[in-house]
Amino acid sequence: MKKIWFMLASVVVLNLYLNYNHIREFLSGDVMGAKVLSMEEIDELCEGREEIRGEAPITLNGGKIAYDEEQNMLLIPQKLQGDFEGRLWAGEGRLYLAWDEGLEDKDGSMRENRVFRLFHITDTSCWMYNVYFTGMPVMEIRTAREDGQGEFLGDMWVVDPYHSALQNQSCTASWHKRGATSANYEKASYRLTLTGDKLSLLGMRRDDDWILHALYDDDGLIHNKLSYEVWREIAQSNDVPGDEGISMEYVELFVDGRYQGVYGLSERIDQKSLQMEQEDVLYKCRDQVPPGEDDFYSELTEEMNPVFEMKYPKSVTQEAWEPLRLWTSIFLTDRSYSFEEGKEILDMENAVDYNLFNLLICGMDNIMKNIYFRADYQEDGDYRFVKIPWDLNMTWGSSWIDDISCNFNRYQEKNIDSPNGWTEDMYVLYEQNPEEIGGLLAGRWEQLREGIITKESLLRKADTEIEYLRASGAAVRNGQRWPPQNDYWKDEYLYEYIDGRIDFLDEYIGQMR
């Protein structure tokens, strides 16, 4: 009996120790530096003081907190799981939190998108704020001036509970709206350039050039991120240098005091990420149609909307277009070239991997369009092409629908067993020599199925991202900011697609042996 009582006492002591900070805060009536009082007590303190609404000098660990004026909202990042972290400070006066049972369950409150009331009370005034806690990093960009050409200049700051210990990363920056079709969306995407310094944001590479993807037409906010992660794993398992693409991480964005929802902050595909040499060339394909002569053009204007853009080098020469002209002739227009000539212009390891990847995701918008073509210079003076994917929103069963009411996309069950997804070059090579190309595809598919492409691994990745969006409360806030007009997406669609697509491809690719 003594042993049992000793064990019980030990468990109690251990729990008290592990929850010391939590218990200490509530015994002292303090959360993140704000004193917790009943609403009646706060009303008494505010009596006779001027009620003020608007942004006040409240900081988190000495840094700025994102504020939405319309909602009178402060959004405060916290780690998922664990106690409240960080300290709120108001300078003059004192901060108070109105008692709410949600304070005893931080993680549950984030998931529910629960609102708390924070008061900043001075000798003469009383500010009240709607406070939400998020398990996702928060970024804000504030405009100081506009250059009249669509370029905005101002400040950027981000608070990341996972990589910067709730310390504010900030610098001056410029930004502009980006994208082709997406440039016209109400929820805009941006290209962000840090003018103050290069920073490592959200655990990604140190850089001064970033993309903020609106994810407006990305079903469930997950398709881009899941696709990039799967491609990185596939590309890292081959021997092709610099074809891994980019990283993307979620962030909740504020622009000029207005909450804009969940964004995907990503690195850019450029000569740095692709480990390009001086004589290499980088192109981006913007359409699915075979290019004409006017489409080998480096400048986007109202008059010129080319199929291809040259991204590197910046000083465009006619000679730099020649590798792409040859690729186009072999696989799109002339098609009189031999099988060996077609193979010679491709890095076949990358070509096989990209084709399998696009078949997996059924990327109908990534067959030729939304691909970066890196032409690697060879010692004999020829070039060899490597493909890197981009803009992967219409994937995992979703297809383009010319209907704004469903954000231009809709899940289609027919994509599960569709043979579509072949890249232009690999399809031509397969037609010329189905035995060799089929063998390459089937052999590599078997390798990938041993670990990288399994139902379990893909479903686990999907679960992780969906749970993060839910647990952080960000999915709810994004849906409130940008409510869908129709029931065009359900999380279960993704699971249905993965389960069925793997089965289909096992049979479809297996028959190529």
SEGU-739963 format. One record per residue (C-alpha): residue in three letters; y, z negated, x; residue number from 0. Coordinates in nm, 4 decimals, padded with zeros to 6 digits. Layout:
BEGIN
SITE   martor      north         up       east   pakol
SITE      ALA          Y          Z          X     NUM
...
//
This chain:
BEGIN
SITE   martor      north         up       east   pakol
SITE      MET    00.0000    00.0000    00.0000       0
SITE      LYS    00.2384   -00.0811    00.2875       1
SITE      LYS    00.1755    00.2615    00.4362       2
SITE      ILE    00.2603    00.4302    00.1041       3
SITE      TRP    00.5832    00.2332    00.0701       4
SITE      PHE    00.6726    00.3135    00.4299       5
SITE      MET    00.6184    00.6868    00.3709       6
SITE      LEU    00.8281    00.6832    00.0547       7
SITE      ALA    01.1072    00.4976    00.2333       8
SITE      SER    01.0940    00.7485    00.5187       9
SITE      VAL    01.1308    01.0400    00.2778      10
SITE      VAL    01.4319    00.8740    00.1139      11
SITE      VAL    01.5980    00.8076    00.4501      12
SITE      LEU    01.5331    01.1649    00.5642      13
SITE      ASN    01.6863    01.3093    00.2473      14
SITE      LEU    01.9886    01.0827    00.2855      15
SITE      TYR    02.0310    01.2029    00.6413      16
SITE      LEU    01.9952    01.5721    00.5567      17
SITE      ASN    02.2424    01.5438    00.2702      18
SITE      TYR    02.4868    01.3146    00.4485      19
SITE      ASN    02.7809    01.5501    00.4401      20
SITE      HIS    02.7240    01.6341    00.0752      21
SITE      ILE    02.6983    01.2666   -00.0222      22
SITE      ARG    02.9942    01.1683    00.1942      23
SITE      GLU    03.2149    01.4271    00.0283      24
SITE      PHE    03.1377    01.3138   -00.3217      25
SITE      LEU    03.1616    00.9438   -00.2371      26
SITE      SER    03.5039    01.0090   -00.0939      27
SITE      GLY    03.5953    01.2520   -00.3758      28
SITE      ASP    03.6656    01.5303   -00.1282      29
SITE      VAL    03.5457    01.8936   -00.1133      30
SITE      MET    03.6707    02.1146    00.1701      31
SITE      GLY    03.9778    01.8928    00.2072      32
SITE      ALA    04.0650    01.8980   -00.1650      33
SITE      LYS    04.0452    01.5692   -00.3537      34
SITE      VAL    03.8227    01.5879   -00.6623      35
SITE      LEU    03.9798    01.4380   -00.9760      36
SITE      SER    03.9254    01.4642   -01.3473      37
SITE      MET    04.1423    01.7070   -01.5370      38
SITE      GLU    04.3140    01.4129   -01.7061      39
SITE      GLU    04.4116    01.2660   -01.3690      40
SITE      ILE    04.5428    01.6030   -01.2487      41
SITE      ASP    04.7473    01.6486   -01.5673      42
SITE      GLU    04.9123    01.3142   -01.4982      43
SITE      LEU    04.9988    01.4197   -01.1441      44
SITE      CYS    05.1465    01.7491   -01.2644      45
SITE      GLU    05.3542    01.5887   -01.5381      46
SITE      GLY    05.7241    01.6447   -01.4778      47
SITE      ARG    05.6637    01.8993   -01.2028      48
SITE      GLU    05.7397    02.2695   -01.2280      49
SITE      GLU    05.4327    02.4776   -01.3063      50
SITE      ILE    05.4192    02.7733   -01.0714      51
SITE      ARG    05.1883    03.0727   -01.0675      52
SITE      GLY    05.1634    03.2888   -00.7613      53
SITE      GLU    05.0419    03.2943   -00.4054      54
SITE      ALA    05.0964    02.9709   -00.2143      55
SITE      PRO    05.0487    02.8961    00.1563      56
SITE      ILE    04.6896    02.7752    00.1250      57
SITE      THR    04.4692    02.8448    00.4262      58
SITE      LEU    04.1001    02.8197    00.5083      59
SITE      ASN    04.0438    02.6815    00.8577      60
SITE      GLY    04.3974    02.7932    00.9392      61
SITE      GLY    04.3473    03.1511    00.8194      62
SITE      LYS    04.4464    03.3459    00.5076      63
SITE      ILE    04.2562    03.3417    00.1793      64
SITE      ALA    04.2317    03.6580   -00.0309      65
SITE      TYR    04.4338    03.6268   -00.3519      66
SITE      ASP    04.4334    03.8395   -00.6687      67
SITE      GLU    04.7650    03.8027   -00.8461      68
SITE      GLU    04.6501    03.9462   -01.1798      69
SITE      GLN    04.3600    03.7016   -01.2078      70
SITE      ASN    04.5377    03.4237   -01.0170      71
SITE      MET    04.2174    03.4151   -00.8146      72
SITE      LEU    04.1285    03.2795   -00.4737      73
SITE      LEU    03.7955    03.4037   -00.3374      74
SITE      ILE    03.6488    03.1747   -00.0721      75
SITE      PRO    03.3488    03.2847    00.1390      76
SITE      GLN    03.0616    03.0450    00.1995      77
SITE      LYS    02.7156    03.0783    00.3467      78
SITE      LEU    02.4364    03.1198    00.0986      79
SITE      GLN    02.2455    02.7922    00.0847      80
SITE      GLY    02.3811    02.4650    00.2125      81
SITE      ASP    02.6887    02.2513    00.1535      82
SITE      PHE    03.0510    02.3591    00.1295      83
SITE      GLU    03.1934    02.4484    00.4702      84
SITE      GLY    03.5466    02.4825    00.6030      85
SITE      ARG    03.8725    02.3060    00.5248      86
SITE      LEU    04.1485    02.4064    00.2861      87
SITE      TRP    04.5053    02.3243    00.3854      88
SITE      ALA    04.8330    02.3570    00.2014      89
SITE      GLY    05.0896    02.2143    00.4435      90
SITE      GLU    05.3329    02.0434    00.2105      91
SITE      GLY    05.1757    01.8477   -00.0745      92
SITE      ARG    04.8091    01.7894   -00.1524      93
SITE      LEU    04.5169    01.9945   -00.2847      94
SITE      TYR    04.3059    01.8827   -00.5793      95
SITE      LEU    03.9915    02.0246   -00.7374      96
SITE      ALA    03.9279    01.9602   -01.1057      97
SITE      TRP    03.5891    01.7963   -01.1437      98
SITE      ASP    03.3174    02.0377   -01.2505      99
SITE      GLU    02.9421    01.9824   -01.2398     100
SITE      GLY    02.9165    02.3124   -01.0536     101
SITE      LEU    03.0543    02.1358   -00.7470     102
SITE      GLU    02.7166    01.9665   -00.7152     103
SITE      ASP    02.5403    02.3054   -00.7036     104
SITE      LYS    02.7335    02.5425   -00.4765     105
SITE      ASP    02.4637    02.8064   -00.4619     106
SITE      GLY    02.4064    02.8097   -00.8367     107
SITE      SER    02.7807    02.8313   -00.8973     108
SITE      MET    02.8105    03.1348   -00.6693     109
SITE      ARG    02.5268    03.3124   -00.8462     110
SITE      GLU    02.6870    03.2406   -01.1870     111
SITE      ASN    03.0316    03.3470   -01.0638     112
SITE      ARG    03.1530    03.0061   -01.1813     113
SITE      VAL    03.5278    02.9476   -01.1782     114
SITE      PHE    03.6835    02.6252   -01.0476     115
SITE      ARG    04.0415    02.5085   -01.0805     116
SITE      LEU    04.2303    02.4240   -00.7628     117
SITE      PHE    04.5722    02.2585   -00.7771     118
SITE      HIS    04.8407    02.2451   -00.5111     119
SITE      ILE    05.0779    01.9622   -00.6010     120
SITE      THR    05.4014    01.8837   -00.4191     121
SITE      ASP    05.6848    01.6454   -00.5028     122
SITE      THR    05.8457    01.9088   -00.7274     123
SITE      SER    05.5824    02.1676   -00.8223     124
SITE      CYS    05.2257    02.2229   -00.9399     125
SITE      TRP    05.0327    02.5419   -00.8570     126
SITE      MET    04.7013    02.6161   -01.0250     127
SITE      TYR    04.4429    02.8680   -00.9032     128
SITE      ASN    04.1165    03.0064   -01.0301     129
SITE      VAL    03.8780    02.9609   -00.7393     130
SITE      TYR    03.5510    03.1449   -00.6903     131
SITE      PHE    03.3055    03.0979   -00.4063     132
SITE      THR    03.1204    03.3978   -00.2681     133
SITE      GLY    02.8249    03.4324   -00.0355     134
SITE      MET    02.9669    03.7615    00.0948     135
SITE      PRO    03.2371    03.8250    00.3600     136
SITE      VAL    03.5849    03.8953    00.2225     137
SITE      MET    03.8362    04.1474    00.3578     138
SITE      GLU    04.1957    04.2156    00.2605     139
SITE      ILE    04.4322    04.4949    00.3609     140
SITE      ARG    04.8050    04.4519    00.2926     141
SITE      THR    05.0519    04.7397    00.3024     142
SITE      ALA    05.3738    04.6973    00.4986     143
SITE      ARG    05.4837    05.0587    00.4616     144
SITE      GLU    05.3595    05.4092    00.3753     145
SITE      ASP    05.4355    05.7129    00.5861     146
SITE      GLY    05.4748    05.9455    00.2865     147
SITE      GLN    05.1624    06.1464    00.3827     148
SITE      GLY    04.9036    05.9143    00.2287     149
SITE      GLU    04.8729    05.6900    00.5343     150
SITE      PHE    04.9255    05.3177    00.4804     151
SITE      LEU    05.0211    05.0770    00.7568     152
SITE      GLY    04.9953    04.7009    00.7447     153
SITE      ASP    04.7573    04.4148    00.8171     154
SITE      MET    04.3843    04.3622    00.7863     155
SITE      TRP    04.1938    04.0372    00.7884     156
SITE      VAL    03.8352    03.9449    00.7181     157
SITE      VAL    03.6565    03.6118    00.6764     158
SITE      ASP    03.2846    03.6227    00.7488     159
SITE      PRO    03.0818    03.3029    00.7007     160
SITE      TYR    02.7872    03.4450    00.8959     161
SITE      HIS    02.9403    03.5811    01.2158     162
SITE      SER    03.2830    03.4225    01.2636     163
SITE      ALA    03.2307    03.0655    01.1368     164
SITE      LEU    03.4916    03.1131    00.8629     165
SITE      GLN    03.7512    03.2047    01.1222     166
SITE      ASN    03.9987    03.4725    01.0207     167
SITE      GLN    03.9668    03.7999    01.2133     168
SITE      SER    04.2950    03.9857    01.1801     169
SITE      CYS    04.4995    04.2656    01.3293     170
SITE      THR    04.7409    04.5407    01.2330     171
SITE      ALA    04.5785    04.8489    01.0830     172
SITE      SER    04.6302    05.1810    00.9103     173
SITE      TRP    04.4222    05.3342    00.6331     174
SITE      HIS    04.4001    05.6269    00.3960     175
SITE      LYS    04.1806    05.7402    00.1113     176
SITE      ARG    03.8825    05.9445    00.2189     177
SITE      GLY    03.6044    06.1578    00.0755     178
SITE      ALA    03.5768    06.4886   -00.1058     179
SITE      THR    03.4741    06.4232   -00.4648     180
SITE      SER    03.5076    06.0468   -00.4155     181
SITE      ALA    03.8749    06.0798   -00.3167     182
SITE      ASN    03.9502    06.1245   -00.6857     183
SITE      TYR    03.7634    05.8128   -00.7992     184
SITE      GLU    03.9630    05.5229   -00.9370     185
SITE      LYS    03.7785    05.2980   -00.6947     186
SITE      ALA    03.8799    05.4637   -00.3701     187
SITE      SER    03.7043    05.4757   -00.0348     188
SITE      TYR    03.9089    05.4338    00.2816     189
SITE      ARG    03.9093    05.5171    00.6466     190
SITE      LEU    04.0344    05.2088    00.8286     191
SITE      THR    04.1806    05.2218    01.1788     192
SITE      LEU    04.2549    04.8979    01.3619     193
SITE      THR    04.5740    04.9435    01.5600     194
SITE      GLY    04.5874    04.6007    01.7149     195
SITE      ASP    04.2488    04.5774    01.8862     196
SITE      LYS    03.8851    04.6751    01.8663     197
SITE      LEU    03.6829    04.4182    01.6730     198
SITE      SER    03.3179    04.3541    01.6002     199
SITE      LEU    03.3168    04.3218    01.2206     200
SITE      LEU    03.0300    04.1672    01.0210     201
SITE      GLY    02.8040    04.1692    01.3244     202
SITE      MET    02.8360    04.5435    01.3882     203
SITE      ARG    02.9547    04.7218    01.7003     204
SITE      ARG    03.2974    04.6543    01.8521     205
SITE      ASP    03.5240    04.9372    01.7384     206
SITE      ASP    03.8648    05.0252    01.5959     207
SITE      ASP    03.7470    05.2968    01.3542     208
SITE      TRP    03.5707    05.2007    01.0280     209
SITE      ILE    03.4803    05.3352    00.6850     210
SITE      LEU    03.5140    05.1362    00.3622     211
SITE      HIS    03.2731    05.2982    00.1134     212
SITE      ALA    03.3653    05.2266   -00.2472     213
SITE      LEU    03.0005    05.2580   -00.3648     214
SITE      TYR    03.1470    05.3689   -00.6980     215
SITE      ASP    02.8768    05.6287   -00.7534     216
SITE      ASP    02.6050    05.4277   -00.5805     217
SITE      ASP    02.3610    05.2966   -00.8404     218
SITE      GLY    02.3235    04.9213   -00.8088     219
SITE      LEU    02.5411    04.9240   -00.4928     220
SITE      ILE    02.2198    04.9533   -00.2922     221
SITE      HIS    02.1246    05.3157   -00.2290     222
SITE      ASN    02.3458    05.3818    00.0735     223
SITE      LYS    02.2644    05.0585    00.2531     224
SITE      LEU    01.8909    05.0760    00.1895     225
SITE      SER    01.8811    05.4385    00.3051     226
SITE      TYR    02.0692    05.3707    00.6297     227
SITE      GLU    01.8391    05.0792    00.7119     228
SITE      VAL    01.5228    05.2825    00.6520     229
SITE      TRP    01.6533    05.5750    00.8577     230
SITE      ARG    01.7474    05.3447    01.1468     231
SITE      GLU    01.3935    05.2066    01.1587     232
SITE      ILE    01.2416    05.5562    01.1514     233
SITE      ALA    01.4787    05.6904    01.4175     234
SITE      GLN    01.4323    05.3876    01.6431     235
SITE      SER    01.0582    05.4545    01.6437     236
SITE      ASN    01.0954    05.8048    01.7923     237
SITE      ASP    01.2030    05.9106    02.1408     238
SITE      VAL    01.5242    06.0886    02.0404     239
SITE      PRO    01.8329    05.9149    02.1848     240
SITE      GLY    02.1292    05.8471    01.9593     241
SITE      ASP    01.9880    05.9622    01.6237     242
SITE      GLU    01.9767    05.6171    01.4592     243
SITE      GLY    02.2902    05.6749    01.2542     244
SITE      ILE    02.5176    05.3877    01.1591     245
SITE      SER    02.5097    05.0319    01.0267     246
SITE      MET    02.6614    04.9221    00.6962     247
SITE      GLU    02.7338    04.5722    00.5649     248
SITE      TYR    02.8673    04.4513    00.2309     249
SITE      VAL    03.2162    04.3068    00.1933     250
SITE      GLU    03.4351    04.2135   -00.1041     251
SITE      LEU    03.7669    04.3929   -00.0659     252
SITE      PHE    04.1228    04.3098   -00.1709     253
SITE      VAL    04.3989    04.5704   -00.1459     254
SITE      ASP    04.7590    04.4531   -00.1734     255
SITE      GLY    04.6759    04.1439   -00.3756     256
SITE      ARG    04.4239    04.3116   -00.6070     257
SITE      TYR    04.0495    04.2525   -00.6072     258
SITE      GLN    03.8676    04.5856   -00.5646     259
SITE      GLY    03.5020    04.4823   -00.5752     260
SITE      VAL    03.2062    04.5300   -00.3411     261
SITE      TYR    03.2408    04.7825   -00.0584     262
SITE      GLY    03.0140    04.9004    00.2174     263
SITE      LEU    03.1898    04.8566    00.5516     264
SITE      SER    03.0300    05.0945    00.7970     265
SITE      GLU    03.0593    05.2317    01.1438     266
SITE      ARG    03.1568    05.5968    01.1768     267
SITE      ILE    02.9297    05.8743    01.2918     268
SITE      ASP    03.1053    06.0010    01.6004     269
SITE      GLN    03.0498    06.0873    01.9636     270
SITE      LYS    03.0266    05.7159    02.0482     271
SITE      SER    02.7524    05.6279    01.8006     272
SITE      LEU    02.5598    05.9472    01.8816     273
SITE      GLN    02.5757    05.8992    02.2601     274
SITE      MET    02.7158    06.2493    02.3047     275
SITE      GLU    02.7838    06.4182    02.6362     276
SITE      GLN    03.0981    06.6150    02.7136     277
SITE      GLU    02.9403    06.9561    02.6483     278
SITE      ASP    02.7685    06.8557    02.3217     279
SITE      VAL    02.9095    06.9623    01.9840     280
SITE      LEU    02.9152    06.7750    01.6524     281
SITE      TYR    02.9380    06.9419    01.3103     282
SITE      LYS    02.9395    06.8036    00.9587     283
SITE      CYS    02.8049    07.0014    00.6635     284
SITE      ARG    03.0027    06.9624    00.3413     285
SITE      ASP    02.8111    07.1893    00.1013     286
SITE      GLN    02.4682    07.3346    00.0261     287
SITE      VAL    02.5716    07.7008    00.0255     288
SITE      PRO    02.5224    07.9340    00.3232     289
SITE      PRO    02.8507    07.9564    00.5129     290
SITE      GLY    03.0586    08.2685    00.5403     291
SITE      GLU    03.2825    08.3552    00.8314     292
SITE      ASP    03.5695    08.1466    00.6924     293
SITE      ASP    03.3450    07.8415    00.6790     294
SITE      PHE    03.3333    07.8099    01.0571     295
SITE      TYR    03.6720    07.6494    01.0559     296
SITE      SER    03.7858    07.3118    01.1775     297
SITE      GLU    04.0737    07.2344    00.9453     298
SITE      LEU    04.0670    07.1158    00.5832     299
SITE      THR    04.3592    07.2495    00.3805     300
SITE      GLU    04.4223    07.3464    00.0203     301
SITE      GLU    04.3489    07.7035    00.1214     302
SITE      MET    04.0509    07.6308    00.3419     303
SITE      ASN    03.7589    07.4208    00.2193     304
SITE      PRO    03.4888    07.5137    00.4673     305
SITE      VAL    03.1177    07.4442    00.4455     306
SITE      PHE    03.1174    07.3093    00.8027     307
SITE      GLU    03.3650    07.0995    00.9964     308
SITE      MET    03.3688    07.0561    01.3705     309
SITE      LYS    03.4001    06.6868    01.4506     310
SITE      TYR    03.3656    06.7044    01.8286     311
SITE      PRO    03.5218    06.8246    02.0487     312
SITE      LYS    03.8679    06.7932    01.8988     313
SITE      SER    03.9913    07.0992    02.0840     314
SITE      VAL    03.8100    07.3671    01.8858     315
SITE      THR    03.7044    07.6880    02.0559     316
SITE      GLN    03.5131    07.9854    01.9238     317
SITE      GLU    03.2459    07.9143    02.1852     318
SITE      ALA    03.1864    07.5721    02.0307     319
SITE      TRP    03.0923    07.7369    01.6999     320
SITE      GLU    02.8216    07.9554    01.8558     321
SITE      PRO    02.5335    07.7012    01.8393     322
SITE      LEU    02.5918    07.6532    01.4664     323
SITE      ARG    02.6237    08.0276    01.4095     324
SITE      LEU    02.2806    08.0686    01.5659     325
SITE      TRP    02.1270    07.7869    01.3568     326
SITE      THR    02.2768    07.9440    01.0437     327
SITE      SER    02.1438    08.2867    01.1322     328
SITE      ILE    01.7919    08.1596    01.2040     329
SITE      PHE    01.7486    07.9433    00.8971     330
SITE      LEU    01.9944    08.0648    00.6306     331
SITE      THR    02.1110    08.4231    00.6608     332
SITE      ASP    01.9156    08.6496    00.8952     333
SITE      ARG    01.5793    08.4708    00.9063     334
SITE      SER    01.4321    08.7481    01.1241     335
SITE      TYR    01.3813    08.5126    01.4150     336
SITE      SER    01.0384    08.4077    01.5299     337
SITE      PHE    00.8738    08.0746    01.4659     338
SITE      GLU    00.9065    07.9796    01.8324     339
SITE      GLU    01.2765    08.0679    01.8370     340
SITE      GLY    01.3317    07.8444    01.5354     341
SITE      LYS    01.1438    07.5534    01.6954     342
SITE      GLU    01.3339    07.5974    02.0203     343
SITE      ILE    01.6733    07.5294    01.8608     344
SITE      LEU    01.5561    07.2036    01.6983     345
SITE      ASP    01.4619    06.8681    01.8414     346
SITE      MET    01.1310    06.8775    01.6580     347
SITE      GLU    01.0723    06.5035    01.6701     348
SITE      ASN    01.4028    06.4438    01.4925     349
SITE      ALA    01.3482    06.7396    01.2572     350
SITE      VAL    01.0108    06.6040    01.1439     351
SITE      ASP    01.1463    06.2519    01.0955     352
SITE      TYR    01.4520    06.3657    00.9021     353
SITE      ASN    01.2438    06.5872    00.6738     354
SITE      LEU    01.0017    06.3037    00.5943     355
SITE      PHE    01.2911    06.0645    00.5386     356
SITE      ASN    01.4597    06.3026    00.2972     357
SITE      LEU    01.1355    06.3598    00.1107     358
SITE      LEU    01.0937    05.9825    00.0836     359
SITE      ILE    01.4385    05.9224   -00.0681     360
SITE      CYS    01.4417    06.2552   -00.2587     361
SITE      GLY    01.7853    06.3192   -00.1112     362
SITE      MET    01.8845    06.6300   -00.3029     363
SITE      ASP    02.2410    06.5881   -00.1772     364
SITE      ASN    02.1207    06.5576    00.1831     365
SITE      ILE    01.9157    06.8750    00.2349     366
SITE      MET    02.1957    07.0451    00.4287     367
SITE      LYS    02.5069    06.8852    00.2838     368
SITE      ASN    02.6055    06.5400    00.4136     369
SITE      ILE    02.4258    06.5938    00.7421     370
SITE      TYR    02.5835    06.5577    01.0840     371
SITE      PHE    02.4467    06.8245    01.3185     372
SITE      ARG    02.4607    06.7233    01.6832     373
SITE      ALA    02.4110    07.0192    01.9137     374
SITE      ASP    02.2815    06.8831    02.2454     375
SITE      TYR    02.3604    07.0968    02.5498     376
SITE      GLN    02.0545    07.1855    02.7587     377
SITE      GLU    02.0354    07.2579    03.1316     378
SITE      ASP    01.9554    07.6238    03.0629     379
SITE      GLY    02.2766    07.6633    02.8626     380
SITE      ASP    02.1116    07.6582    02.5201     381
SITE      TYR    02.1596    07.3935    02.2506     382
SITE      ARG    01.9138    07.1819    02.0535     383
SITE      PHE    02.0007    07.0323    01.7141     384
SITE      VAL    01.9607    06.6711    01.6029     385
SITE      LYS    02.0346    06.5696    01.2408     386
SITE      ILE    02.1865    06.2393    01.1285     387
SITE      PRO    02.2178    06.1494    00.7558     388
SITE      TRP    02.5386    06.0517    00.5779     389
SITE      ASP    02.6503    05.9659    00.2231     390
SITE      LEU    02.3156    05.8625    00.0787     391
SITE      ASN    02.4135    05.7542   -00.2722     392
SITE      MET    02.2108    06.0120   -00.4698     393
SITE      THR    01.8759    05.8838   -00.3505     394
SITE      TRP    01.5745    05.6742   -00.4514     395
SITE      GLY    01.5441    05.8522   -00.7840     396
SITE      SER    01.9109    05.8998   -00.8727     397
SITE      SER    02.0578    06.2468   -00.9166     398
SITE      TRP    02.4032    06.3924   -00.9552     399
SITE      ILE    02.5218    06.4124   -01.3154     400
SITE      ASP    02.8574    06.5719   -01.3887     401
SITE      ASP    02.9563    06.2893   -01.6210     402
SITE      ILE    03.2151    06.0274   -01.5307     403
SITE      SER    03.0841    05.7901   -01.7992     404
SITE      CYS    02.7802    05.7162   -01.5792     405
SITE      ASN    02.9715    05.7301   -01.2497     406
SITE      PHE    02.8312    06.0797   -01.1911     407
SITE      ASN    02.4737    05.9704   -01.1386     408
SITE      ARG    02.1658    05.8759   -01.3316     409
SITE      TYR    01.8140    05.7677   -01.2481     410
SITE      GLN    01.5613    06.0385   -01.3270     411
SITE      GLU    01.1930    05.9525   -01.3396     412
SITE      LYS    01.1018    06.3139   -01.2622     413
SITE      ASN    01.2221    06.2605   -00.9034     414
SITE      ILE    00.9190    06.0386   -00.8373     415
SITE      ASP    00.6807    06.3318   -00.8090     416
SITE      SER    00.9222    06.6080   -00.7164     417
SITE      PRO    00.8422    06.8087   -00.4000     418
SITE      ASN    01.2141    06.8571   -00.3414     419
SITE      GLY    01.3810    06.7195   -00.0323     420
SITE      TRP    01.2813    06.9713    00.2356     421
SITE      THR    01.5567    07.0492    00.4833     422
SITE      GLU    01.6494    07.4147    00.5194     423
SITE      ASP    01.5229    07.4545    00.8746     424
SITE      MET    01.1912    07.2746    00.8275     425
SITE      TYR    01.1142    07.4695    00.5113     426
SITE      VAL    01.1630    07.7996    00.6969     427
SITE      LEU    00.9386    07.6834    00.9805     428
SITE      TYR    00.6734    07.5657    00.7344     429
SITE      GLU    00.6742    07.9037    00.5631     430
SITE      GLN    00.6224    08.0724    00.9004     431
SITE      ASN    00.3478    07.8392    01.0225     432
SITE      PRO    00.2259    07.5963    00.7562     433
SITE      GLU   -00.0696    07.4815    00.9649     434
SITE      GLU    00.1358    07.3627    01.2634     435
SITE      ILE    00.4317    07.2185    01.0707     436
SITE      GLY    00.2055    07.0658    00.8081     437
SITE      GLY    00.0051    06.8995    01.0828     438
SITE      LEU    00.3185    06.7571    01.2445     439
SITE      LEU    00.4458    06.6200    00.9135     440
SITE      ALA    00.1099    06.4733    00.8089     441
SITE      GLY    00.0468    06.3149    01.1483     442
SITE      ARG    00.3898    06.1517    01.1643     443
SITE      TRP    00.3633    06.0367    00.8023     444
SITE      GLU    00.0399    05.8570    00.8849     445
SITE      GLN    00.2139    05.6797    01.1743     446
SITE      LEU    00.5084    05.5722    00.9576     447
SITE      ARG    00.2782    05.4529    00.6817     448
SITE      GLU    00.1259    05.2016    00.9239     449
SITE      GLY    00.4382    04.9847    00.9174     450
SITE      ILE    00.7818    05.1316    00.8540     451
SITE      ILE    00.7079    05.3168    00.5300     452
SITE      THR    00.4898    05.0902    00.3204     453
SITE      LYS    00.5406    04.9820   -00.0364     454
SITE      GLU    00.5589    04.6232    00.0817     455
SITE      SER    00.8246    04.6821    00.3475     456
SITE      LEU    01.0438    04.8995    00.1234     457
SITE      LEU    01.0169    04.6635   -00.1731     458
SITE      ARG    01.0979    04.3712    00.0553     459
SITE      LYS    01.4121    04.5481    00.1792     460
SITE      ALA    01.5153    04.6256   -00.1791     461
SITE      ASP    01.4506    04.2652   -00.2845     462
SITE      THR    01.6623    04.1348    00.0025     463
SITE      GLU    01.9661    04.3470   -00.0840     464
SITE      ILE    01.9446    04.2945   -00.4596     465
SITE      GLU    01.9040    03.9188   -00.4172     466
SITE      TYR    02.2011    03.9062   -00.1793     467
SITE      LEU    02.4237    04.0892   -00.4270     468
SITE      ARG    02.3156    03.8549   -00.7051     469
SITE      ALA    02.3151    03.5254   -00.5155     470
SITE      SER    02.6596    03.5877   -00.3689     471
SITE      GLY    02.8047    03.6485   -00.7160     472
SITE      ALA    02.9488    03.9752   -00.5851     473
SITE      ALA    02.7473    04.2012   -00.8171     474
SITE      VAL    02.8880    04.0190   -01.1213     475
SITE      ARG    03.2471    04.0379   -00.9970     476
SITE      ASN    03.2135    04.4056   -00.9075     477
SITE      GLY    03.0724    04.4801   -01.2534     478
SITE      GLN    03.3640    04.2987   -01.4156     479
SITE      ARG    03.6118    04.4962   -01.2064     480
SITE      TRP    03.4358    04.8305   -01.2595     481
SITE      PRO    03.2256    04.7980   -01.5762     482
SITE      PRO    02.9732    05.0794   -01.6274     483
SITE      GLN    03.0197    05.2783   -01.9429     484
SITE      ASN    02.6491    05.3253   -02.0026     485
SITE      ASP    02.3237    05.1573   -01.9115     486
SITE      TYR    02.2691    05.4068   -01.6320     487
SITE      TRP    02.1111    05.1730   -01.3806     488
SITE      LYS    01.8538    04.8945   -01.3771     489
SITE      ASP    01.7156    04.7288   -01.0651     490
SITE      GLU    01.3611    04.7926   -01.1859     491
SITE      TYR    01.4216    05.1685   -01.1535     492
SITE      LEU    01.4254    05.1300   -00.7753     493
SITE      TYR    01.0949    04.9436   -00.7741     494
SITE      GLU    00.9415    05.2021   -01.0055     495
SITE      TYR    01.0570    05.4847   -00.7793     496
SITE      ILE    00.9290    05.3289   -00.4547     497
SITE      ASP    00.5895    05.2518   -00.6036     498
SITE      GLY    00.5419    05.5987   -00.7488     499
SITE      ARG    00.7023    05.7987   -00.4673     500
SITE      ILE    00.4779    05.6571   -00.1950     501
SITE      ASP    00.1681    05.7442   -00.3970     502
SITE      PHE    00.2959    06.0967   -00.4586     503
SITE      LEU    00.3869    06.1617   -00.0941     504
SITE      ASP    00.0555    06.0290    00.0321     505
SITE      GLU   -00.1177    06.3016   -00.1667     506
SITE      TYR    00.1489    06.5710   -00.1213     507
SITE      ILE    00.1818    06.5372    00.2564     508
SITE      GLY   -00.1848    06.4589    00.3054     509
SITE      GLN   -00.2736    06.8038    00.1699     510
SITE      MET   -00.0787    06.9668    00.4556     511
SITE      ARG   -00.3530    06.8886    00.7070     512
//
